[in-house]
Amino acid sequence: MDGAAGAGSFDSSPDDYDVVGLQGMNVLRAKSNEKGWNLNLGELARIWKGGCIIRTVLLDKIKKTYRSNPNLSSLMVDPEFVREMTERKAAWGRVRAGISTPGISASLTYFDYCRRADLPLNLVQAQRDFFGAHTYERVDRPGAFHTEWTKLAY
């Protein structure tokens, strides 16, 4: 599937690796910064395009994006890149079509996580508080809170 045509039909659905590539580049950027490797992510995308089994159209876009801004902290802060990925998101659901695809699902969750201010992570905080009294934060007031969840359930 070639994502170049956009997300208007199943035939124009994004490559399965688009969002995985986005996530991978962010991981490479973080490790490069941590280790002082000074990776050229645009050049890596160019190399992979020619010599890797994953030859998604996304690699050309990654190369172009990093060439125009080599110090970009994440592809998720490039307006053009985010616009295109957001436009394609509806097609990913059609690609999955009710089939369990854990890798794609996890990557789509990552994409949503990166572009939203409020997420269902409060559920994770509540679970941690229930199992280990780790407390949680609320969106309506500052501070750390703990609830005795078993008293609420019975």
Residue frames as qw, qx, qy, qz and C-alpha x, y, z in Angstrom:
[[0.000, 0.888, 0.460, 0.000, 0.00, 0.00, 0.00],
 [0.447, 0.210, 0.032, 0.869, 1.38, 3.32, -1.03],
 [0.163, -0.711, -0.512, 0.454, 0.34, 6.25, 1.14],
 [0.271, -0.084, 0.226, 0.932, 1.35, 8.90, -1.37],
 [0.106, -0.441, -0.580, -0.677, -2.19, 9.48, -2.60],
 [0.331, -0.330, 0.257, -0.846, -3.62, 10.30, 0.85],
 [0.168, 0.032, 0.906, -0.386, -6.26, 8.59, 2.95],
 [0.519, 0.152, -0.088, -0.837, -9.29, 8.79, 0.68],
 [0.897, 0.078, -0.235, -0.365, -9.70, 5.07, -0.04],
 [0.900, -0.340, 0.263, 0.072, -8.36, 1.72, 1.03],
 [0.820, 0.400, 0.066, 0.404, -5.96, 1.76, -1.94],
 [0.259, 0.737, -0.199, 0.591, -4.46, 5.01, -0.70],
 [0.732, -0.677, -0.074, -0.015, -4.03, 3.83, 2.88],
 [0.051, -0.853, 0.516, -0.067, -0.69, 4.57, 4.48],
 [0.602, 0.304, -0.724, 0.143, 2.12, 2.08, 4.54],
 [0.786, -0.500, -0.364, 0.001, 1.90, -0.09, 7.64],
 [0.712, -0.143, -0.237, 0.646, 5.31, 1.24, 8.67],
 [0.117, 0.726, 0.086, 0.672, 4.51, 4.96, 8.54],
 [0.493, -0.784, 0.070, -0.370, 3.71, 5.44, 12.20],
 [0.918, -0.291, 0.017, 0.267, 6.23, 2.77, 13.22],
 [0.623, 0.382, -0.002, 0.683, 8.87, 4.77, 11.35],
 [0.145, -0.800, 0.013, -0.582, 7.81, 7.92, 13.14],
 [0.766, -0.630, 0.071, -0.105, 8.18, 6.20, 16.49],
 [0.904, -0.006, 0.032, 0.426, 11.50, 4.63, 15.49],
 [0.407, 0.606, -0.049, 0.682, 13.00, 7.97, 14.46],
 [0.386, -0.800, 0.098, -0.449, 12.04, 9.45, 17.82],
 [0.903, -0.406, 0.088, 0.114, 13.74, 6.54, 19.60],
 [0.773, 0.264, 0.022, 0.577, 16.88, 6.95, 17.47],
 [0.092, 0.774, -0.058, 0.624, 16.94, 10.72, 18.14],
 [0.629, -0.727, 0.104, -0.253, 16.65, 10.16, 21.92],
 [0.924, -0.228, 0.112, 0.286, 19.41, 7.53, 22.00],
 [0.602, 0.505, 0.017, 0.619, 21.66, 9.64, 19.77],
 [0.144, -0.826, 0.109, -0.535, 21.25, 12.59, 22.13],
 [0.798, -0.583, 0.116, -0.095, 21.85, 10.40, 25.18],
 [0.893, -0.134, 0.213, 0.373, 25.00, 8.78, 23.78],
 [0.083, -0.794, 0.271, 0.537, 26.33, 11.77, 21.84],
 [0.668, 0.141, 0.643, 0.348, 26.22, 9.86, 18.55],
 [0.124, 0.561, -0.186, -0.797, 25.18, 12.89, 16.50],
 [0.458, 0.278, 0.814, 0.227, 23.11, 10.72, 14.13],
 [0.216, 0.237, -0.306, -0.896, 21.99, 12.31, 10.88],
 [0.519, 0.276, 0.736, -0.334, 18.43, 10.99, 10.74],
 [0.578, 0.668, -0.055, -0.466, 17.81, 12.32, 7.24],
 [0.265, 0.562, -0.758, -0.199, 20.83, 10.40, 5.99],
 [0.304, -0.064, 0.928, -0.207, 19.69, 7.25, 7.80],
 [0.626, 0.479, 0.419, -0.450, 16.32, 7.53, 6.08],
 [0.493, 0.682, -0.389, -0.374, 18.08, 7.88, 2.70],
 [0.036, 0.408, -0.912, -0.029, 20.27, 4.81, 3.34],
 [0.435, 0.129, 0.829, -0.328, 17.33, 2.70, 4.52],
 [0.623, 0.556, 0.093, -0.542, 15.26, 3.70, 1.49],
 [0.522, 0.600, -0.542, -0.272, 17.83, 2.11, -0.80],
 [0.377, 0.340, -0.856, 0.101, 18.92, -0.91, 1.18],
 [0.270, -0.045, 0.770, -0.576, 16.18, -2.02, 3.52],
 [0.003, 0.346, 0.919, 0.191, 13.13, -4.22, 3.20],
 [0.011, 0.771, 0.516, -0.372, 11.07, -1.33, 4.58],
 [0.306, 0.086, 0.354, 0.880, 10.95, 1.03, 1.60],
 [0.040, 0.762, 0.612, -0.206, 7.96, 3.07, 2.67],
 [0.243, 0.757, 0.225, 0.563, 7.22, 6.44, 1.12],
 [0.479, -0.870, -0.110, 0.028, 7.63, 7.80, 4.63],
 [0.740, -0.291, 0.123, 0.594, 11.43, 7.49, 4.41],
 [0.377, 0.470, 0.266, 0.752, 11.50, 10.15, 1.67],
 [0.256, -0.850, -0.220, -0.404, 9.45, 12.48, 3.87],
 [0.725, -0.633, -0.035, 0.270, 11.68, 11.80, 6.88],
 [0.667, 0.042, 0.181, 0.721, 14.77, 12.54, 4.81],
 [0.148, 0.649, 0.266, 0.697, 13.28, 15.81, 3.51],
 [0.465, -0.840, -0.206, -0.190, 12.07, 16.88, 6.95],
 [0.735, -0.554, 0.050, 0.388, 15.43, 16.30, 8.66],
 [0.577, 0.239, 0.216, 0.750, 17.38, 17.88, 5.81],
 [0.008, -0.745, -0.215, -0.631, 15.35, 21.07, 6.20],
 [0.430, -0.743, 0.232, -0.457, 15.66, 20.98, 10.00],
 [0.655, 0.222, -0.692, 0.208, 18.47, 18.66, 11.22],
 [0.074, 0.173, -0.677, 0.711, 17.98, 19.73, 14.85],
 [0.625, -0.309, -0.283, -0.658, 14.28, 18.85, 14.91],
 [0.326, -0.346, 0.738, -0.479, 13.52, 17.36, 18.33],
 [0.459, 0.192, 0.856, -0.142, 10.83, 15.05, 16.94],
 [0.021, 0.217, 0.700, 0.680, 8.94, 14.53, 13.71],
 [0.161, -0.660, -0.732, 0.052, 5.86, 15.17, 15.83],
 [0.137, -0.723, -0.195, 0.648, 6.71, 18.87, 16.07],
 [0.124, -0.125, 0.539, 0.824, 7.02, 19.38, 12.32],
 [0.485, 0.357, 0.298, -0.741, 3.66, 20.87, 11.24],
 [0.573, 0.387, -0.484, -0.537, 3.70, 19.41, 7.72],
 [0.275, 0.156, -0.948, 0.047, 4.62, 15.94, 8.94],
 [0.188, 0.194, 0.771, -0.577, 1.94, 15.96, 11.65],
 [0.535, 0.364, 0.004, -0.763, -0.67, 17.27, 9.20],
 [0.559, 0.291, -0.670, -0.392, -0.07, 14.41, 6.79],
 [0.184, 0.037, -0.951, 0.245, 0.05, 11.75, 9.50],
 [0.321, 0.244, 0.561, -0.723, -3.20, 13.09, 10.99],
 [0.596, 0.351, -0.233, -0.684, -4.89, 13.01, 7.57],
 [0.504, 0.243, -0.808, -0.187, -3.81, 9.38, 7.13],
 [0.209, -0.180, 0.811, -0.516, -4.94, 8.20, 10.56],
 [0.739, 0.170, 0.232, -0.609, -8.47, 7.31, 9.44],
 [0.732, 0.409, -0.489, -0.241, -7.01, 4.96, 6.83],
 [0.092, 0.374, -0.879, 0.283, -5.08, 3.02, 9.47],
 [0.575, 0.020, 0.595, -0.562, -8.37, 1.83, 10.93],
 [0.821, 0.409, -0.076, -0.392, -9.36, 0.50, 7.51],
 [0.426, 0.515, -0.742, 0.036, -5.99, -1.25, 7.17],
 [0.194, -0.211, 0.851, -0.440, -6.59, -3.01, 10.50],
 [0.603, -0.065, -0.473, -0.640, -10.22, -3.83, 9.57],
 [0.822, -0.379, 0.095, -0.413, -10.87, -5.58, 12.86],
 [0.890, 0.153, -0.364, 0.228, -7.75, -7.73, 12.64],
 [0.640, -0.735, 0.061, 0.216, -5.49, -7.87, 15.67],
 [0.641, 0.570, -0.135, 0.496, -2.36, -5.94, 14.75],
 [0.612, -0.687, -0.212, 0.329, -0.50, -5.32, 18.01],
 [0.545, -0.117, 0.130, 0.820, 2.47, -3.50, 16.45],
 [0.065, 0.468, 0.372, 0.799, 0.36, -1.08, 14.44],
 [0.443, -0.762, -0.433, -0.187, -2.06, -0.60, 17.33],
 [0.626, -0.547, -0.157, 0.532, 0.79, 0.23, 19.73],
 [0.394, 0.039, 0.221, 0.892, 2.29, 2.67, 17.24],
 [0.118, -0.629, -0.446, -0.626, -1.05, 4.38, 16.68],
 [0.552, -0.748, -0.345, 0.126, -1.41, 4.74, 20.44],
 [0.570, -0.293, 0.028, 0.767, 2.06, 6.33, 20.48],
 [0.176, 0.364, 0.375, 0.834, 0.97, 8.74, 17.72],
 [0.351, -0.756, -0.430, -0.347, -2.13, 9.71, 19.70],
 [0.651, -0.583, -0.241, 0.423, -0.05, 10.06, 22.86],
 [0.489, -0.074, 0.116, 0.861, 2.33, 12.49, 21.17],
 [0.044, 0.339, 0.363, 0.867, -0.33, 14.78, 19.75],
 [0.445, -0.678, -0.467, -0.353, -2.82, 15.10, 22.62],
 [0.058, -0.550, 0.445, -0.704, -2.66, 17.10, 25.81],
 [0.619, -0.239, 0.502, -0.555, -5.15, 14.95, 27.73],
 [0.499, 0.220, -0.807, -0.227, -4.95, 11.19, 27.54],
 [0.843, -0.372, -0.239, -0.306, -6.39, 8.17, 29.29],
 [0.502, 0.302, -0.650, 0.484, -3.19, 7.95, 31.32],
 [0.399, -0.407, 0.382, -0.727, -5.25, 8.98, 34.31],
 [0.936, -0.106, -0.148, -0.302, -6.65, 5.44, 34.13],
 [0.752, 0.242, -0.496, 0.361, -3.12, 4.07, 34.48],
 [0.019, 0.432, -0.487, 0.759, -2.54, 6.36, 37.46],
 [0.712, -0.304, 0.138, -0.618, -5.74, 5.09, 39.06],
 [0.945, 0.035, -0.322, -0.035, -4.70, 1.48, 38.50],
 [0.514, 0.337, -0.541, 0.574, -1.32, 2.14, 40.08],
 [0.284, -0.409, 0.377, -0.781, -3.03, 3.82, 43.01],
 [0.874, -0.191, -0.077, -0.439, -5.43, 0.87, 43.43],
 [0.936, 0.066, -0.318, 0.137, -2.67, -1.77, 43.39],
 [0.701, 0.013, -0.331, 0.632, 0.06, 0.11, 45.21],
 [0.268, -0.878, -0.295, 0.264, -1.28, 3.36, 46.69],
 [0.581, 0.064, 0.187, 0.790, 0.98, 5.33, 44.33],
 [0.078, 0.651, 0.243, -0.715, -1.39, 8.33, 44.23],
 [0.418, 0.503, 0.573, 0.494, -2.68, 10.11, 41.16],
 [0.058, -0.204, -0.002, 0.977, -3.09, 13.64, 39.86],
 [0.304, 0.670, 0.656, -0.168, -6.40, 15.26, 38.99],
 [0.332, 0.385, 0.373, 0.776, -7.15, 17.66, 36.17],
 [0.201, -0.823, -0.387, -0.364, -9.49, 19.82, 38.24],
 [0.374, -0.901, 0.168, -0.139, -7.05, 20.72, 41.04],
 [0.403, 0.622, -0.630, 0.233, -3.34, 20.43, 41.82],
 [0.499, -0.501, 0.604, -0.369, -1.80, 17.89, 44.16],
 [0.324, 0.160, -0.927, -0.096, -1.40, 14.16, 44.65],
 [0.699, -0.201, 0.149, -0.670, -4.43, 12.12, 45.68],
 [0.114, 0.109, -0.987, 0.033, -5.06, 8.62, 46.96],
 [0.706, -0.146, -0.081, -0.689, -8.38, 6.79, 47.02],
 [0.361, -0.145, 0.897, -0.207, -9.28, 3.63, 48.89],
 [0.421, 0.155, -0.579, -0.680, -10.75, 2.04, 45.81],
 [0.272, -0.151, -0.950, -0.004, -12.02, -1.16, 47.44],
 [0.078, 0.382, 0.614, -0.686, -14.29, 0.88, 49.70],
 [0.366, 0.362, -0.155, -0.843, -15.86, 2.48, 46.63],
 [0.389, 0.148, -0.791, -0.448, -16.43, -0.86, 44.87],
 [0.332, -0.228, -0.911, 0.090, -18.29, -2.68, 47.66]]
